Amino acid sequence: MRDIAFLVYPGYSLMALAIVAGFETANDMVDPAPYNLHYVSENGGRIKTSAGLTLETEKFTQKPFDTLVVGGGVIQPSTPGVIAFLREAPKRHRRIAAVCTGAFVLAEAGLLDGRRATTHWMHAREMQKTYPKAQLDEDRIFINDGPIWTSAGMTAGVDLGLALIENDLGRDVAKAIARKLVVYHRRGGGQSQFSTLLELTPKSDRIQAALTYARDNLHKPLTVPDLAEAANLSPRQFSRAFHAETGQSPAKAIENLRVEGARTLMEQSRHPIDVVARQTGFSDRDHMRRAFLRAYGQPPQVLRRNARLGSIDILDDIDDASSAVQLS
């Protein structure tokens, strides 16, 4: 049985505990139960969360855990005791993870120096400025760099938890847990934190219908008359309403949808760039490259390479864990 400890501190966010659901569900589904869950703090006892509720905790000691998870919460300086505990943590625990702004706590203790990491996009620039030794990627759901795992905003903690469980118990178990948790799509670490459809947030069902039609038909030309027909409006009415509701022109929004779709294909498939460009409606690979540079400041090949590097890190850790189990 693996001991999983969740480090709690005043101002800790309840949403950070979303990661617990995966481990709890694993205990319900796997026999014998694979995890023993602990909630630890510097002094033990009750810790008041950001929502005003309290959590009962154990006082942390030198006891080794399989995995130590630091959740997000109010961004504030950590106590000397917490910093000292975390600086010794890599010697005692197999893995150390942080959800959302919990990465600030790891960075403060020096655990992210020279390592790739992520956090909630709203705080990423602040974190990079405060802790320049961390190699921050603000556009990732989660990142694994050696024994250190970090994730984006709070719901990304669910994805991180599933990735840790996959690391321990295999992909089939992680998928089964995701289904039981009603996780519609278990996101990979390389997926972007941002969603074009969520960012546009149209107010009317008609414009939403046009955007949904566009997302499902990226391989088509998607002219304004096509989108207007999907919205049941005239082209002139559609263009005016679209800009009023989204703040963007239809052409710009469609390009963003194409780029997002192409990035997903680039990171999650082995399709050649020409095929990706064709499937997502770009006229050719050069057109797609220019759109990627506008959106991300990087060409598609670089984003694909970075995603593969992240996947290799995770697979290497899975192989190491499997070898350790066989040897033990």
BALOBA-1460 file (C-alpha; in Angstrom, 3 decimals):
// residues 328
<rec num="1" residu="m" x="0.000" y="0.000" z="0.000"/>
<rec num="2" residu="r" x="1.300" y="3.437" z="-0.965"/>
<rec num="3" residu="d" x="1.108" y="6.298" z="1.541"/>
<rec num="4" residu="i" x="-0.096" y="9.532" z="-0.091"/>
<rec num="5" residu="a" x="0.244" y="12.673" z="2.043"/>
<rec num="6" residu="f" x="-1.504" y="15.970" z="1.324"/>
<rec num="7" residu="l" x="0.319" y="18.933" z="2.849"/>
<rec num="8" residu="v" x="-2.236" y="21.404" z="4.231"/>
<rec num="9" residu="y" x="-1.652" y="24.975" z="5.425"/>
<rec num="10" residu="p" x="-3.853" y="27.962" z="6.448"/>
<rec num="11" residu="g" x="-5.639" y="29.340" z="3.392"/>
<rec num="12" residu="y" x="-5.524" y="25.982" z="1.609"/>
<rec num="13" residu="s" x="-8.183" y="25.749" z="-1.097"/>
<rec num="14" residu="l" x="-10.831" y="23.046" z="-0.870"/>
<rec num="15" residu="m" x="-10.677" y="22.701" z="-4.647"/>
<rec num="16" residu="a" x="-7.116" y="21.464" z="-4.240"/>
<rec num="17" residu="l" x="-8.611" y="18.355" z="-2.624"/>
<rec num="18" residu="a" x="-10.219" y="17.390" z="-5.951"/>
<rec num="19" residu="i" x="-7.079" y="15.359" z="-6.575"/>
<rec num="20" residu="v" x="-8.049" y="13.126" z="-3.629"/>
<rec num="21" residu="a" x="-11.058" y="11.758" z="-5.536"/>
<rec num="22" residu="g" x="-8.936" y="9.637" z="-7.862"/>
<rec num="23" residu="f" x="-7.032" y="7.951" z="-5.033"/>
<rec num="24" residu="e" x="-10.237" y="7.410" z="-3.057"/>
<rec num="25" residu="t" x="-11.916" y="5.833" z="-6.087"/>
<rec num="26" residu="a" x="-8.885" y="3.622" z="-6.681"/>
<rec num="27" residu="n" x="-9.292" y="2.271" z="-3.150"/>
<rec num="28" residu="d" x="-12.935" y="1.467" z="-3.915"/>
<rec num="29" residu="m" x="-12.163" y="-0.267" z="-7.210"/>
<rec num="30" residu="v" x="-8.897" y="-2.127" z="-6.567"/>
<rec num="31" residu="d" x="-8.506" y="-4.995" z="-4.100"/>
<rec num="32" residu="p" x="-6.487" y="-4.737" z="-1.964"/>
<rec num="33" residu="a" x="-6.762" y="-0.960" z="-1.638"/>
<rec num="34" residu="p" x="-3.574" y="0.564" z="-3.113"/>
<rec num="35" residu="y" x="-3.477" y="3.851" z="-1.175"/>
<rec num="36" residu="n" x="-3.381" y="5.065" z="2.405"/>
<rec num="37" residu="l" x="-4.291" y="8.765" z="2.542"/>
<rec num="38" residu="h" x="-2.871" y="11.252" z="5.054"/>
<rec num="39" residu="y" x="-3.454" y="14.973" z="5.653"/>
<rec num="40" residu="v" x="-0.443" y="16.609" z="7.245"/>
<rec num="41" residu="s" x="0.495" y="20.088" z="8.441"/>
<rec num="42" residu="e" x="3.323" y="21.723" z="10.342"/>
<rec num="43" residu="n" x="1.696" y="21.540" z="13.778"/>
<rec num="44" residu="g" x="-1.126" y="19.076" z="13.178"/>
<rec num="45" residu="g" x="-4.678" y="19.627" z="14.354"/>
<rec num="46" residu="r" x="-7.329" y="21.674" z="12.590"/>
<rec num="47" residu="i" x="-6.389" y="23.839" z="9.622"/>
<rec num="48" residu="k" x="-8.791" y="26.484" z="8.350"/>
<rec num="49" residu="t" x="-9.188" y="26.469" z="4.579"/>
<rec num="50" residu="s" x="-9.853" y="29.433" z="2.288"/>
<rec num="51" residu="a" x="-13.550" y="28.500" z="2.336"/>
<rec num="52" residu="g" x="-13.709" y="28.670" z="6.130"/>
<rec num="53" residu="l" x="-14.037" y="24.922" z="6.661"/>
<rec num="54" residu="t" x="-11.447" y="23.087" z="8.745"/>
<rec num="55" residu="l" x="-9.453" y="19.954" z="8.033"/>
<rec num="56" residu="e" x="-8.127" y="17.638" z="10.716"/>
<rec num="57" residu="t" x="-4.424" y="16.966" z="10.079"/>
<rec num="58" residu="e" x="-1.493" y="14.983" z="11.410"/>
<rec num="59" residu="k" x="1.716" y="16.767" z="12.359"/>
<rec num="60" residu="f" x="4.288" y="16.085" z="9.677"/>
<rec num="61" residu="t" x="7.431" y="14.280" z="10.776"/>
<rec num="62" residu="q" x="10.382" y="12.620" z="9.069"/>
<rec num="63" residu="k" x="8.152" y="9.691" z="8.126"/>
<rec num="64" residu="p" x="8.618" y="8.855" z="4.433"/>
<rec num="65" residu="f" x="5.612" y="8.829" z="2.113"/>
<rec num="66" residu="d" x="5.361" y="7.411" z="-1.371"/>
<rec num="67" residu="t" x="3.908" y="10.700" z="-2.637"/>
<rec num="68" residu="l" x="3.644" y="14.163" z="-1.106"/>
<rec num="69" residu="v" x="1.058" y="16.513" z="-2.637"/>
<rec num="70" residu="v" x="1.042" y="20.265" z="-1.974"/>
<rec num="71" residu="g" x="-2.259" y="21.880" z="-2.898"/>
<rec num="72" residu="g" x="-2.988" y="25.424" z="-3.981"/>
<rec num="73" residu="g" x="-4.387" y="28.188" z="-1.866"/>
<rec num="74" residu="v" x="-3.639" y="31.726" z="-0.798"/>
<rec num="75" residu="i" x="-0.269" y="32.794" z="-2.223"/>
<rec num="76" residu="q" x="1.751" y="33.809" z="0.817"/>
<rec num="77" residu="p" x="5.211" y="33.157" z="2.277"/>
<rec num="78" residu="s" x="5.521" y="29.707" z="3.816"/>
<rec num="79" residu="t" x="6.715" y="29.216" z="7.364"/>
<rec num="80" residu="p" x="10.366" y="28.235" z="7.977"/>
<rec num="81" residu="g" x="9.106" y="24.850" z="9.201"/>
<rec num="82" residu="v" x="7.259" y="24.099" z="5.962"/>
<rec num="83" residu="i" x="10.249" y="25.195" z="3.872"/>
<rec num="84" residu="a" x="12.630" y="23.002" z="5.886"/>
<rec num="85" residu="f" x="10.247" y="20.043" z="5.581"/>
<rec num="86" residu="l" x="9.988" y="20.443" z="1.801"/>
<rec num="87" residu="r" x="13.720" y="20.864" z="1.278"/>
<rec num="88" residu="e" x="14.232" y="17.451" z="2.869"/>
<rec num="89" residu="a" x="11.242" y="15.921" z="1.081"/>
<rec num="90" residu="p" x="13.073" y="14.642" z="-2.048"/>
<rec num="91" residu="k" x="15.261" y="12.484" z="0.205"/>
<rec num="92" residu="r" x="12.249" y="10.849" z="1.853"/>
<rec num="93" residu="h" x="9.447" y="10.661" z="-0.715"/>
<rec num="94" residu="r" x="9.395" y="8.982" z="-4.135"/>
<rec num="95" residu="r" x="7.288" y="11.711" z="-5.747"/>
<rec num="96" residu="i" x="6.361" y="15.270" z="-4.907"/>
<rec num="97" residu="a" x="3.423" y="16.967" z="-6.599"/>
<rec num="98" residu="a" x="1.812" y="20.393" z="-6.524"/>
<rec num="99" residu="v" x="-1.678" y="21.423" z="-7.609"/>
<rec num="100" residu="c" x="-2.185" y="24.937" z="-8.980"/>
<rec num="101" residu="t" x="-0.475" y="27.565" z="-6.788"/>
<rec num="102" residu="g" x="1.007" y="24.805" z="-4.657"/>
<rec num="103" residu="a" x="3.858" y="25.159" z="-7.170"/>
<rec num="104" residu="f" x="4.744" y="28.458" z="-5.461"/>
<rec num="105" residu="v" x="5.416" y="26.524" z="-2.254"/>
<rec num="106" residu="l" x="7.692" y="24.054" z="-4.056"/>
<rec num="107" residu="a" x="9.487" y="26.896" z="-5.825"/>
<rec num="108" residu="e" x="9.968" y="28.753" z="-2.541"/>
<rec num="109" residu="a" x="11.692" y="25.668" z="-1.146"/>
<rec num="110" residu="g" x="13.932" y="25.453" z="-4.213"/>
<rec num="111" residu="l" x="12.423" y="22.201" z="-5.492"/>
<rec num="112" residu="l" x="11.670" y="23.662" z="-8.924"/>
<rec num="113" residu="d" x="15.142" y="25.113" z="-9.557"/>
<rec num="114" residu="g" x="16.164" y="24.005" z="-13.038"/>
<rec num="115" residu="r" x="12.992" y="21.945" z="-13.497"/>
<rec num="116" residu="r" x="10.086" y="22.261" z="-15.900"/>
<rec num="117" residu="a" x="6.866" y="23.157" z="-14.111"/>
<rec num="118" residu="t" x="3.436" y="24.710" z="-14.565"/>
<rec num="119" residu="t" x="0.786" y="26.436" z="-12.471"/>
<rec num="120" residu="h" x="-2.484" y="28.285" z="-12.997"/>
<rec num="121" residu="w" x="-2.087" y="30.555" z="-16.020"/>
<rec num="122" residu="m" x="-3.274" y="33.600" z="-14.050"/>
<rec num="123" residu="h" x="-0.290" y="33.321" z="-11.698"/>
<rec num="124" residu="a" x="2.340" y="31.936" z="-14.073"/>
<rec num="125" residu="r" x="3.996" y="35.250" z="-14.926"/>
<rec num="126" residu="e" x="4.185" y="36.197" z="-11.250"/>
<rec num="127" residu="m" x="5.743" y="32.851" z="-10.416"/>
<rec num="128" residu="q" x="8.318" y="33.077" z="-13.210"/>
<rec num="129" residu="k" x="9.299" y="36.572" z="-12.078"/>
<rec num="130" residu="t" x="9.533" y="35.561" z="-8.413"/>
<rec num="131" residu="y" x="11.296" y="32.240" z="-9.038"/>
<rec num="132" residu="p" x="13.326" y="32.654" z="-12.241"/>
<rec num="133" residu="k" x="15.222" y="29.381" z="-11.723"/>
<rec num="134" residu="a" x="12.029" y="27.407" z="-12.466"/>
<rec num="135" residu="q" x="11.464" y="26.600" z="-16.138"/>
<rec num="136" residu="l" x="7.805" y="27.557" z="-16.262"/>
<rec num="137" residu="d" x="5.382" y="26.563" z="-19.016"/>
<rec num="138" residu="e" x="2.122" y="28.379" z="-18.349"/>
<rec num="139" residu="d" x="0.194" y="26.563" z="-21.079"/>
<rec num="140" residu="r" x="0.180" y="22.994" z="-19.752"/>
<rec num="141" residu="i" x="-2.361" y="20.964" z="-17.796"/>
<rec num="142" residu="f" x="0.388" y="19.194" z="-15.882"/>
<rec num="143" residu="i" x="4.115" y="18.575" z="-16.203"/>
<rec num="144" residu="n" x="6.316" y="15.771" z="-14.894"/>
<rec num="145" residu="d" x="10.026" y="16.469" z="-14.463"/>
<rec num="146" residu="g" x="11.740" y="13.606" z="-12.684"/>
<rec num="147" residu="p" x="10.193" y="13.095" z="-9.237"/>
<rec num="148" residu="i" x="8.399" y="16.469" z="-9.377"/>
<rec num="149" residu="w" x="4.889" y="16.828" z="-10.807"/>
<rec num="150" residu="t" x="3.005" y="20.133" z="-11.102"/>
<rec num="151" residu="s" x="-0.427" y="20.975" z="-12.493"/>
<rec num="152" residu="a" x="-2.464" y="23.937" z="-13.643"/>
<rec num="153" residu="g" x="-5.625" y="25.285" z="-11.963"/>
<rec num="154" residu="m" x="-7.704" y="23.314" z="-9.528"/>
<rec num="155" residu="t" x="-9.663" y="21.006" z="-11.873"/>
<rec num="156" residu="a" x="-6.342" y="20.096" z="-13.493"/>
<rec num="157" residu="g" x="-5.571" y="18.427" z="-10.171"/>
<rec num="158" residu="v" x="-7.990" y="15.678" z="-11.218"/>
<rec num="159" residu="d" x="-5.933" y="15.114" z="-14.375"/>
<rec num="160" residu="l" x="-2.741" y="15.132" z="-12.334"/>
<rec num="161" residu="g" x="-4.177" y="12.606" z="-9.882"/>
<rec num="162" residu="l" x="-5.207" y="10.303" z="-12.732"/>
<rec num="163" residu="a" x="-1.712" y="10.594" z="-14.232"/>
<rec num="164" residu="l" x="-0.137" y="9.642" z="-10.884"/>
<rec num="165" residu="i" x="-2.504" y="6.672" z="-10.599"/>
<rec num="166" residu="e" x="-1.641" y="5.614" z="-14.152"/>
<rec num="167" residu="n" x="2.007" y="5.836" z="-13.145"/>
<rec num="168" residu="d" x="1.272" y="3.434" z="-10.263"/>
<rec num="169" residu="l" x="-1.442" y="1.096" z="-11.484"/>
<rec num="170" residu="g" x="-1.473" y="1.326" z="-15.263"/>
<rec num="171" residu="r" x="-3.519" y="3.005" z="-17.949"/>
<rec num="172" residu="d" x="-6.551" y="0.670" z="-17.786"/>
<rec num="173" residu="v" x="-7.102" y="1.334" z="-14.077"/>
<rec num="174" residu="a" x="-6.732" y="5.092" z="-14.578"/>
<rec num="175" residu="k" x="-9.281" y="5.018" z="-17.414"/>
<rec num="176" residu="a" x="-11.733" y="3.028" z="-15.301"/>
<rec num="177" residu="i" x="-11.377" y="5.545" z="-12.475"/>
<rec num="178" residu="a" x="-11.929" y="8.432" z="-14.899"/>
<rec num="179" residu="r" x="-15.150" y="6.803" z="-16.096"/>
<rec num="180" residu="k" x="-16.388" y="6.326" z="-12.527"/>
<rec num="181" residu="l" x="-15.595" y="9.971" z="-11.763"/>
<rec num="182" residu="v" x="-17.579" y="10.941" z="-14.888"/>
<rec num="183" residu="v" x="-14.530" y="12.667" z="-16.300"/>
<rec num="184" residu="y" x="-15.618" y="13.235" z="-19.880"/>
<rec num="185" residu="h" x="-12.088" y="13.430" z="-21.249"/>
<rec num="186" residu="r" x="-8.981" y="12.587" z="-19.273"/>
<rec num="187" residu="r" x="-6.628" y="15.322" z="-20.432"/>
<rec num="188" residu="g" x="-2.981" y="14.648" z="-21.139"/>
<rec num="189" residu="g" x="-0.286" y="16.828" z="-19.647"/>
<rec num="190" residu="g" x="0.555" y="18.406" z="-22.988"/>
<rec num="191" residu="q" x="-2.924" y="19.807" z="-23.501"/>
<rec num="192" residu="s" x="-3.352" y="23.561" z="-23.391"/>
<rec num="193" residu="q" x="-4.972" y="25.234" z="-20.367"/>
<rec num="194" residu="f" x="-6.940" y="27.447" z="-22.740"/>
<rec num="195" residu="s" x="-10.101" y="26.738" z="-24.734"/>
<rec num="196" residu="t" x="-11.123" y="28.899" z="-27.675"/>
<rec num="197" residu="l" x="-14.827" y="28.103" z="-27.246"/>
<rec num="198" residu="l" x="-14.684" y="28.945" z="-23.544"/>
<rec num="199" residu="e" x="-12.842" y="32.186" z="-24.250"/>
<rec num="200" residu="l" x="-15.402" y="33.339" z="-26.838"/>
<rec num="201" residu="t" x="-18.425" y="32.743" z="-24.544"/>
<rec num="202" residu="p" x="-21.204" y="33.831" z="-26.939"/>
<rec num="203" residu="k" x="-24.430" y="34.986" z="-25.295"/>
<rec num="204" residu="s" x="-26.938" y="33.560" z="-27.780"/>
<rec num="205" residu="d" x="-27.681" y="29.977" z="-28.757"/>
<rec num="206" residu="r" x="-27.445" y="30.938" z="-32.429"/>
<rec num="207" residu="i" x="-23.824" y="32.074" z="-32.258"/>
<rec num="208" residu="q" x="-22.978" y="29.103" z="-30.048"/>
<rec num="209" residu="a" x="-24.543" y="26.814" z="-32.664"/>
<rec num="210" residu="a" x="-22.363" y="28.374" z="-35.358"/>
<rec num="211" residu="l" x="-19.215" y="27.888" z="-33.272"/>
<rec num="212" residu="t" x="-20.116" y="24.284" z="-32.515"/>
<rec num="213" residu="y" x="-20.715" y="23.683" z="-36.216"/>
<rec num="214" residu="a" x="-17.318" y="25.225" z="-36.980"/>
<rec num="215" residu="r" x="-15.502" y="23.127" z="-34.387"/>
<rec num="216" residu="d" x="-17.057" y="19.959" z="-35.830"/>
<rec num="217" residu="n" x="-16.269" y="20.886" z="-39.441"/>
<rec num="218" residu="l" x="-12.794" y="22.387" z="-39.346"/>
<rec num="219" residu="h" x="-11.852" y="20.490" z="-42.503"/>
<rec num="220" residu="k" x="-14.380" y="22.570" z="-44.494"/>
<rec num="221" residu="p" x="-13.910" y="26.140" z="-45.818"/>
<rec num="222" residu="l" x="-16.294" y="27.638" z="-43.179"/>
<rec num="223" residu="t" x="-17.298" y="30.838" z="-44.923"/>
<rec num="224" residu="v" x="-19.463" y="33.506" z="-43.290"/>
<rec num="225" residu="p" x="-22.527" y="32.304" z="-45.295"/>
<rec num="226" residu="d" x="-21.893" y="28.748" z="-44.011"/>
<rec num="227" residu="l" x="-21.732" y="29.927" z="-40.398"/>
<rec num="228" residu="a" x="-24.706" y="32.247" z="-40.862"/>
<rec num="229" residu="e" x="-26.765" y="29.327" z="-42.144"/>
<rec num="230" residu="a" x="-25.800" y="27.264" z="-39.081"/>
<rec num="231" residu="a" x="-26.944" y="30.190" z="-36.906"/>
<rec num="232" residu="n" x="-30.123" y="30.672" z="-38.952"/>
<rec num="233" residu="l" x="-29.211" y="34.306" z="-39.664"/>
<rec num="234" residu="s" x="-28.394" y="36.308" z="-42.747"/>
<rec num="235" residu="p" x="-24.641" y="36.781" z="-43.365"/>
<rec num="236" residu="r" x="-24.883" y="40.470" z="-42.467"/>
<rec num="237" residu="q" x="-26.859" y="39.801" z="-39.272"/>
<rec num="238" residu="f" x="-24.476" y="37.009" z="-38.348"/>
<rec num="239" residu="s" x="-21.282" y="39.060" z="-38.766"/>
<rec num="240" residu="r" x="-22.702" y="41.915" z="-36.700"/>
<rec num="241" residu="a" x="-24.029" y="39.633" z="-33.948"/>
<rec num="242" residu="f" x="-20.864" y="37.505" z="-33.861"/>
<rec num="243" residu="h" x="-18.571" y="40.469" z="-33.292"/>
<rec num="244" residu="a" x="-20.924" y="42.005" z="-30.715"/>
<rec num="245" residu="e" x="-21.061" y="38.781" z="-28.684"/>
<rec num="246" residu="t" x="-17.468" y="37.559" z="-28.952"/>
<rec num="247" residu="g" x="-15.423" y="40.682" z="-29.630"/>
<rec num="248" residu="q" x="-13.803" y="38.930" z="-32.590"/>
<rec num="249" residu="s" x="-14.440" y="38.665" z="-36.306"/>
<rec num="250" residu="p" x="-15.667" y="35.284" z="-37.571"/>
<rec num="251" residu="a" x="-12.407" y="34.862" z="-39.506"/>
<rec num="252" residu="k" x="-10.245" y="35.365" z="-36.397"/>
<rec num="253" residu="a" x="-12.363" y="33.014" z="-34.298"/>
<rec num="254" residu="i" x="-12.241" y="30.290" z="-36.953"/>
<rec num="255" residu="e" x="-8.468" y="30.619" z="-37.211"/>
<rec num="256" residu="n" x="-8.200" y="30.201" z="-33.427"/>
<rec num="257" residu="l" x="-10.383" y="27.094" z="-33.580"/>
<rec num="258" residu="r" x="-8.275" y="25.684" z="-36.400"/>
<rec num="259" residu="v" x="-5.046" y="26.365" z="-34.492"/>
<rec num="260" residu="e" x="-6.429" y="24.729" z="-31.351"/>
<rec num="261" residu="g" x="-7.588" y="21.685" z="-33.313"/>
<rec num="262" residu="a" x="-4.275" y="21.446" z="-35.155"/>
<rec num="263" residu="r" x="-2.299" y="21.698" z="-31.924"/>
<rec num="264" residu="t" x="-4.272" y="18.840" z="-30.404"/>
<rec num="265" residu="l" x="-3.615" y="16.682" z="-33.475"/>
<rec num="266" residu="m" x="0.059" y="17.638" z="-33.498"/>
<rec num="267" residu="e" x="0.500" y="16.673" z="-29.849"/>
<rec num="268" residu="q" x="-1.681" y="13.570" z="-29.720"/>
<rec num="269" residu="s" x="-1.057" y="11.933" z="-33.109"/>
<rec num="270" residu="r" x="1.783" y="11.111" z="-35.459"/>
<rec num="271" residu="h" x="0.111" y="12.590" z="-38.519"/>
<rec num="272" residu="p" x="2.476" y="14.497" z="-40.833"/>
<rec num="273" residu="i" x="2.148" y="18.270" z="-40.692"/>
<rec num="274" residu="d" x="0.591" y="18.362" z="-44.157"/>
<rec num="275" residu="v" x="-2.149" y="15.977" z="-43.024"/>
<rec num="276" residu="v" x="-2.814" y="17.976" z="-39.854"/>
<rec num="277" residu="a" x="-3.071" y="21.180" z="-41.881"/>
<rec num="278" residu="r" x="-5.528" y="19.575" z="-44.301"/>
<rec num="279" residu="q" x="-7.693" y="18.011" z="-41.568"/>
<rec num="280" residu="t" x="-8.039" y="21.315" z="-39.723"/>
<rec num="281" residu="g" x="-8.825" y="23.441" z="-42.774"/>
<rec num="282" residu="f" x="-5.556" y="25.248" z="-43.448"/>
<rec num="283" residu="s" x="-4.736" y="25.743" z="-47.110"/>
<rec num="284" residu="d" x="-1.230" y="24.323" z="-46.600"/>
<rec num="285" residu="r" x="1.454" y="23.809" z="-43.956"/>
<rec num="286" residu="d" x="2.855" y="27.327" z="-44.421"/>
<rec num="287" residu="h" x="-0.569" y="28.831" z="-43.705"/>
<rec num="288" residu="m" x="-0.781" y="26.706" z="-40.546"/>
<rec num="289" residu="r" x="2.745" y="27.674" z="-39.506"/>
<rec num="290" residu="r" x="1.957" y="31.387" z="-39.752"/>
<rec num="291" residu="a" x="-1.211" y="30.890" z="-37.698"/>
<rec num="292" residu="f" x="0.766" y="29.014" z="-35.009"/>
<rec num="293" residu="l" x="3.331" y="31.806" z="-34.826"/>
<rec num="294" residu="r" x="0.543" y="34.361" z="-34.352"/>
<rec num="295" residu="a" x="-1.174" y="32.291" z="-31.666"/>
<rec num="296" residu="y" x="1.745" y="30.744" z="-29.754"/>
<rec num="297" residu="g" x="4.893" y="32.461" z="-30.981"/>
<rec num="298" residu="q" x="6.253" y="29.034" z="-31.959"/>
<rec num="299" residu="p" x="5.957" y="26.834" z="-35.063"/>
<rec num="300" residu="p" x="3.982" y="23.569" z="-34.867"/>
<rec num="301" residu="q" x="7.108" y="21.390" z="-34.905"/>
<rec num="302" residu="v" x="8.381" y="22.948" z="-31.670"/>
<rec num="303" residu="l" x="5.070" y="22.409" z="-29.861"/>
<rec num="304" residu="r" x="4.971" y="18.793" z="-31.026"/>
<rec num="305" residu="r" x="8.541" y="18.209" z="-29.855"/>
<rec num="306" residu="n" x="7.830" y="19.727" z="-26.427"/>
<rec num="307" residu="a" x="4.725" y="17.577" z="-26.010"/>
<rec num="308" residu="r" x="6.684" y="14.444" z="-26.888"/>
<rec num="309" residu="l" x="9.430" y="15.338" z="-24.423"/>
<rec num="310" residu="g" x="6.800" y="15.585" z="-21.686"/>
<rec num="311" residu="s" x="5.333" y="12.215" z="-22.684"/>
<rec num="312" residu="i" x="8.774" y="10.599" z="-22.645"/>
<rec num="313" residu="d" x="9.375" y="11.889" z="-19.100"/>
<rec num="314" residu="i" x="6.136" y="10.296" z="-17.919"/>
<rec num="315" residu="l" x="6.762" y="6.995" z="-19.716"/>
<rec num="316" residu="d" x="10.275" y="6.821" z="-18.253"/>
<rec num="317" residu="d" x="8.846" y="7.255" z="-14.756"/>
<rec num="318" residu="i" x="6.271" y="4.510" z="-15.442"/>
<rec num="319" residu="d" x="9.068" y="2.164" z="-16.595"/>
<rec num="320" residu="d" x="11.133" y="3.003" z="-13.513"/>
<rec num="321" residu="a" x="8.156" y="2.342" z="-11.239"/>
<rec num="322" residu="s" x="7.436" y="-0.983" z="-12.959"/>
<rec num="323" residu="s" x="11.060" y="-2.049" z="-12.607"/>
<rec num="324" residu="a" x="11.040" y="-1.145" z="-8.928"/>
<rec num="325" residu="v" x="7.905" y="-3.233" z="-8.365"/>
<rec num="326" residu="q" x="9.478" y="-6.248" z="-10.136"/>
<rec num="327" residu="l" x="12.651" y="-5.951" z="-8.103"/>
<rec num="328" residu="s" x="10.883" y="-5.577" z="-4.743"/>
